[in-house]
């Protein structure tokens, strides 16, 4: 299971495709914060902002600066 999936997952409910998010949670984690972050990410994606790709780009830029 990917922590940051690059493709969206969908589940069919009553004939309608509903976006599905799988949130891996370890013991002792704050579920409210994790769900809030997932919802915020989903809202930004609906607005056309790909948060996962932006995260990957920032990570790559930082790794290139360190070299």
C-alpha positions as CSV (number, residue, x, y, z in Angstrom):
1,X,0.0,0.0,0.0
2,X,1.4,3.4,-1.0
3,X,1.4,6.2,1.5
4,X,1.2,8.7,-1.3
5,X,-0.7,7.1,-4.2
6,X,-0.2,8.8,-7.5
7,X,-3.6,7.6,-8.9
8,X,-7.1,8.1,-7.4
9,X,-9.0,5.1,-6.0
10,X,-12.8,4.8,-6.5
11,X,-15.4,2.5,-5.0
12,X,-18.8,1.9,-6.6
13,X,-21.7,2.6,-4.3
14,X,-25.3,2.3,-5.6
15,X,-24.0,2.6,-9.1
16,X,-22.0,5.8,-8.4
17,X,-18.2,6.1,-8.4
18,X,-17.1,7.5,-5.0
19,X,-13.5,8.5,-4.4
20,X,-11.8,6.3,-1.8
21,X,-8.9,7.3,0.4
22,X,-7.0,4.7,2.4
23,X,-5.3,6.3,5.4
24,X,-2.6,4.0,7.0
25,X,-2.7,4.7,10.8
26,X,-0.4,3.5,13.5
27,X,-1.2,3.1,17.1
28,X,-1.4,6.3,19.1
29,X,-1.9,8.6,16.1
30,X,-4.4,11.5,16.1
31,X,-7.1,10.4,13.7
32,X,-8.7,13.8,13.6
33,X,-5.5,15.4,12.2
34,X,-5.0,12.7,9.7
35,X,-8.5,12.9,8.4
36,X,-8.4,16.7,8.2
37,X,-5.2,16.5,6.2
38,X,-6.7,13.9,3.8
39,X,-9.9,16.1,3.3
40,X,-7.8,19.2,2.7
41,X,-5.7,17.3,0.1
42,X,-8.9,16.0,-1.6
43,X,-10.4,19.6,-1.8
44,X,-7.1,20.9,-3.3
45,X,-7.1,18.1,-5.9
46,X,-10.7,19.0,-6.9
47,X,-9.5,22.6,-7.5
48,X,-6.8,21.2,-9.8
49,X,-3.9,21.4,-7.4
50,X,-1.9,18.2,-7.3
51,X,-0.5,18.2,-3.8
52,X,1.3,14.9,-4.2
53,X,3.2,16.0,-7.3
54,X,4.1,19.3,-5.7
55,X,5.5,17.4,-2.7
56,X,7.6,15.2,-5.0
57,X,8.9,18.2,-6.8
58,X,9.9,20.0,-3.6
59,X,11.6,16.9,-2.3
60,X,13.6,16.5,-5.6
61,X,14.6,20.2,-5.5
62,X,15.9,19.9,-2.0
63,X,17.8,16.7,-2.7
64,X,19.4,18.3,-5.8
65,X,20.5,21.4,-3.7
66,X,22.2,19.1,-1.1
67,X,24.4,17.5,-3.8
